[in-house]
């Protein structure tokens, strides 16, 4: 079974909490532990589905976030295989 979703990974917990507060009232997002297939300094990430990708990318740009502190990944899980692809934003 194939499952795909998107994750915003952060350099710090401070950034994760700040972005979560700004996104949770506008989009369907969940705070999750950072998936193992993603290397990030922070153990918290924000997960969301495909239908919100473009809107969330635009929101991150509007918030003037530093691109070296925030990354978006598409996470693909197919049976036991897992991979994360970094998505360009901004």
C-alpha positions as CSV (number, residue, x, y, z in Angstrom):
1,X,0.0,0.0,0.0
2,X,1.4,3.4,-1.0
3,X,1.0,6.4,1.2
4,X,2.1,10.0,0.3
5,X,2.1,13.1,2.5
6,X,4.1,16.3,3.0
7,X,6.2,17.3,5.9
8,X,7.6,20.7,6.9
9,X,10.9,20.1,8.8
10,X,12.6,22.7,10.9
11,X,16.0,23.7,12.3
12,X,14.5,24.5,15.7
13,X,11.5,23.8,17.9
14,X,10.9,27.5,18.1
15,X,10.4,27.7,14.4
16,X,8.2,24.6,14.4
17,X,5.9,26.0,17.1
18,X,5.7,29.5,15.5
19,X,4.8,28.1,12.1
20,X,2.3,25.6,13.5
21,X,0.4,28.5,15.2
22,X,0.2,30.4,12.0
23,X,-0.9,27.4,9.9
24,X,-3.3,25.5,12.1
25,X,-6.1,28.0,11.8
26,X,-6.0,28.1,8.0
27,X,-5.0,24.5,7.0
28,X,-5.5,20.9,8.0
29,X,-2.1,20.3,9.6
30,X,-0.8,17.9,12.3
31,X,2.3,18.2,14.4
32,X,4.3,14.9,14.3
33,X,7.7,13.6,15.2
34,X,10.1,14.2,12.4
35,X,10.1,11.0,10.2
36,X,13.4,9.1,10.3
37,X,13.9,9.5,6.5
38,X,14.3,13.2,7.0
39,X,17.4,14.7,8.6
40,X,16.5,17.8,10.6
41,X,17.8,19.4,13.8
42,X,14.3,19.5,15.3
43,X,12.3,16.5,16.4
44,X,9.0,18.2,15.5
45,X,7.5,18.5,12.0
46,X,4.2,19.5,10.5
47,X,2.4,17.0,8.3
48,X,-0.2,17.9,5.6
49,X,-1.8,16.4,2.6
50,X,-1.3,17.2,-1.1
51,X,-4.3,19.5,-1.6
52,X,-2.7,22.1,0.7
53,X,0.8,22.1,-0.8
54,X,0.7,25.2,-3.0
55,X,-1.2,27.3,-0.4
56,X,1.2,26.3,2.4
57,X,4.2,27.1,0.2
58,X,2.7,30.6,-0.5
59,X,2.0,31.0,3.2
60,X,5.6,30.2,4.2
61,X,6.8,32.9,1.7
62,X,4.3,35.4,3.2
63,X,5.7,34.7,6.6
64,X,9.2,35.6,5.4
65,X,10.7,32.5,6.9
66,X,14.4,31.8,6.4
67,X,14.8,29.1,3.8
68,X,17.8,27.6,5.6
69,X,15.6,26.9,8.7
70,X,12.6,25.3,7.0
71,X,12.3,22.5,4.4
72,X,9.3,20.8,2.8
73,X,9.5,17.1,2.0
74,X,7.2,14.7,0.1
75,X,7.3,11.5,2.1
76,X,6.5,8.3,0.1
77,X,5.9,5.0,1.9
78,X,5.4,1.9,-0.2
79,X,5.2,-1.3,1.8
80,X,8.6,-1.3,3.7
81,X,10.3,1.2,1.4
82,X,10.4,4.8,2.7
83,X,11.8,7.9,1.1
84,X,11.6,11.6,1.4
85,X,12.1,14.1,-1.5
86,X,12.9,17.7,-0.8
87,X,10.4,20.1,-2.3
88,X,11.4,23.6,-3.5
89,X,9.5,26.5,-2.1
90,X,9.7,30.3,-2.2
